[in-house]
């Protein structure tokens, strides 16, 4: 991922899946890992990308082969990647923007341990309901 954007800092949002965690993982200085709270798929930018791809490229379509599915998927992802404003609207939530403008000294962090203004909408609403 860092090779694809050699001159950019990269924020990688991860859910709590076991394969997203490693005891020893070298994290490049330009890469920042952010872990989502449990059971918050609506806060995961990737989920929004998949919803868009399914709606625009796969709804009510029949694919005769797996190769055709792969071509359709690549086409939809390429179209989305070429449309920066659309991709940004789907994935750059305010809590993500806050993190990209902040201090990059910490490579790994948990979303639930941050200030309320920087957490995802579900986490904020959960906190409000507890008080």
Secondary structure as UniProt FT lines:
FT   TURN            2..7
FT   STRAND          10..14
FT   HELIX           18..20
FT   TURN            29..30
FT   STRAND          31..35
FT   TURN            38..39
FT   HELIX           41..43
FT   HELIX           45..53
FT   HELIX           54..58
FT   TURN            59..60
FT   HELIX           66..82
FT   HELIX           84..91
FT   HELIX           94..100
FT   STRAND          108..110
FT   HELIX           111..113
FT   HELIX           116..118
FT   HELIX           121..130
//
